Amino acid sequence: MDTVEVITLITYIFFVVLLLSTFVERSLEILMAMYQYLELRWQWADWWNRLAERYARRFNRLYGLQGEGAGKWKAFLDGLFWRIVSESPTPGGPRVLSARLLRLHYLRIVNRFVAFGLALILVLALKVDLIEYLMQLLREAYPQLRLLASIIESKTIHYLLTALAISIGTEPLHQFLVRVEELEKRRRAKAAGGKS
């Protein structure tokens, strides 16, 4: 594979990921707006409050455990639960579980699953297999990757990995391209500095 073919293939891969990721992100924004409308219309805020109260009772029971190693247990629970879903506790007061943060974390998780589902539907409908193209690129540059290629030769795994790459969104791809551009600028600056 010559340089022009490599550049064409890389451009194609980036274009497909960017296009499909943008479609998935915009679809998620529309779905989220619809959900927020329904949430306001049907007043689901009470449901989040009740869920937060239920979790708070469970967490308080866990925190109430006494005995040897209770301090380590509480520190573990702080890291696992309270930093994820609670507001900062008031000094000396009871811990407060935030329904707002609980809702936020639930919606983030649901968002990731819906994004992956949408991406998988697109990948299967369009039969997009980016992993095959990547393996094709890497096989010639790194012959030792043949073992990896044989491990993930299943089309199902290719489609799942492609959907995962698309569902992550455009931001990681953008960051990657920015880093590549910075590396290229540094390389040019070094080359220009070496000539003078």
C-alpha positions in Angstrom: 0.0 0.0 0.0 1.6 3.3 -1.1 1.5 6.6 0.8 -1.5 8.0 -1.2 -3.6 4.9 -0.5 -2.7 5.1 3.3 -3.6 8.8 3.5 -6.9 8.1 1.5 -7.8 5.3 3.9 -7.0 7.3 7.0 -9.1 10.2 5.7 -11.9 7.9 4.9 -11.9 6.4 8.4 -11.8 9.8 10.1 -14.6 11.1 7.8 -16.9 8.1 8.5 -16.3 8.3 12.3 -16.9 12.0 12.3 -20.0 11.8 10.2 -21.6 9.0 12.1 -20.6 10.4 15.5 -22.1 13.7 14.6 -25.4 12.0 13.6 -25.4 10.0 16.9 -24.7 13.1 19.0 -27.4 15.2 17.3 -29.9 12.4 17.6 -29.1 12.1 21.4 -29.6 15.9 21.8 -33.1 15.6 20.2 -34.0 12.6 22.3 -32.7 14.4 25.5 -34.8 17.5 24.6 -37.9 15.2 24.2 -37.2 13.5 27.5 -36.8 16.9 29.3 -40.1 18.1 27.8 -41.9 14.9 29.0 -40.2 15.2 32.4 -41.5 18.7 32.9 -44.9 17.9 31.4 -45.5 14.9 33.6 -43.6 16.2 36.7 -41.2 13.3 37.0 -39.1 15.4 39.5 -41.0 13.7 42.3 -39.8 10.3 41.1 -36.2 11.4 41.3 -36.8 12.8 44.8 -38.3 9.5 45.9 -35.4 7.5 44.3 -32.9 9.8 46.1 -34.6 9.2 49.4 -34.6 5.4 48.9 -30.9 5.5 48.0 -30.2 7.7 51.0 -31.8 5.2 53.4 -29.8 2.3 51.9 -26.5 4.3 52.1 -27.2 5.4 55.6 -27.7 1.7 56.6 -24.4 0.8 55.0 -22.7 3.7 56.8 -24.2 2.6 60.1 -22.2 -0.6 60.1 -19.9 -0.7 63.1 -17.0 -2.8 64.2 -13.3 -3.3 63.3 -12.3 -1.5 60.1 -15.4 0.7 60.1 -13.2 3.7 59.2 -11.8 2.1 56.1 -15.3 0.8 55.1 -16.7 4.4 55.4 -13.8 5.8 53.3 -14.5 3.1 50.7 -18.2 4.0 50.7 -17.3 7.7 50.4 -15.4 7.0 47.2 -17.9 4.6 45.8 -21.2 6.4 46.6 -21.2 9.8 48.1 -18.7 11.4 45.7 -20.8 10.1 42.9 -24.3 11.1 44.0 -24.2 13.3 47.0 -23.9 17.0 47.7 -21.1 17.9 50.1 -22.2 17.1 53.6 -22.6 19.9 56.1 -20.0 19.8 58.9 -21.4 17.6 61.6 -24.7 17.3 59.9 -26.4 14.3 58.2 -25.3 13.4 54.7 -27.5 14.7 51.9 -28.2 12.8 48.7 -28.9 15.1 45.8 -31.7 14.1 43.5 -30.3 16.4 40.9 -26.9 14.7 40.8 -28.6 11.2 41.0 -30.7 12.2 37.9 -27.6 13.6 36.1 -25.6 10.3 36.6 -28.5 8.1 35.6 -29.1 10.2 32.4 -25.3 10.0 31.6 -25.4 6.2 31.8 -28.6 5.9 29.8 -27.1 8.4 27.3 -24.0 6.2 26.8 -26.2 3.1 26.2 -28.5 4.9 23.8 -25.5 6.3 21.9 -24.0 2.8 21.6 -27.4 1.4 20.5 -27.8 4.1 17.8 -24.3 3.6 16.6 -24.7 -0.1 16.4 -27.9 0.3 14.4 -26.1 2.6 12.0 -23.1 0.3 11.7 -25.2 -2.7 11.0 -27.5 -0.9 8.6 -24.6 0.6 6.6 -22.2 -2.4 7.1 -19.4 -0.1 8.3 -16.4 -2.1 9.5 -13.7 0.5 10.5 -11.7 -2.2 12.3 -11.0 -4.0 9.1 -9.7 -0.8 7.5 -7.5 -0.2 10.6 -6.2 -3.7 10.5 -5.4 -3.3 6.8 -3.5 -0.2 7.6 -1.6 -1.7 10.5 -0.8 -5.1 9.0 1.8 -3.7 6.6 3.4 -1.4 9.1 3.4 -3.9 12.0 3.5 -7.5 10.8 3.4 -8.7 14.5 -0.3 -7.6 14.6 -1.3 -10.7 12.7 -1.9 -12.4 16.0 -4.2 -9.6 17.1 -6.0 -9.7 13.8 -6.6 -13.4 14.2 -8.0 -12.8 17.7 -10.5 -10.2 16.5 -11.3 -11.6 13.1 -15.0 -12.0 14.0 -17.2 -9.5 12.1 -19.4 -9.3 15.2 -16.5 -7.9 17.2 -15.6 -5.6 14.4 -19.1 -4.1 14.3 -19.2 -3.8 18.1 -15.8 -2.0 18.2 -16.8 0.2 15.3 -20.1 1.1 17.1 -18.2 1.8 20.3 -15.8 4.2 18.5 -18.7 6.0 16.9 -20.7 6.2 20.2 -17.8 7.9 22.0 -18.5 11.0 20.0 -16.6 13.6 18.0 -14.7 15.1 20.9 -12.1 12.3 21.3 -11.5 12.4 17.5 -11.2 16.2 17.6 -8.6 15.9 20.5 -6.7 13.3 18.5 -6.5 15.4 15.4 -5.4 18.5 17.5 -2.6 16.4 19.0 -1.5 15.2 15.6 -1.5 18.8 14.3 0.6 19.9 17.4 3.1 17.1 16.8 3.4 18.1 13.1 4.0 21.8 14.1 6.7 20.7 16.6 8.3 18.5 13.9 8.3 21.4 11.4 9.7 23.8 14.1 12.5 21.4 14.8 13.2 21.0 11.1 13.2 24.8 10.6 15.4 25.3 13.7 17.9 22.7 12.5 18.3 24.3 9.1 19.3 27.7 10.5 
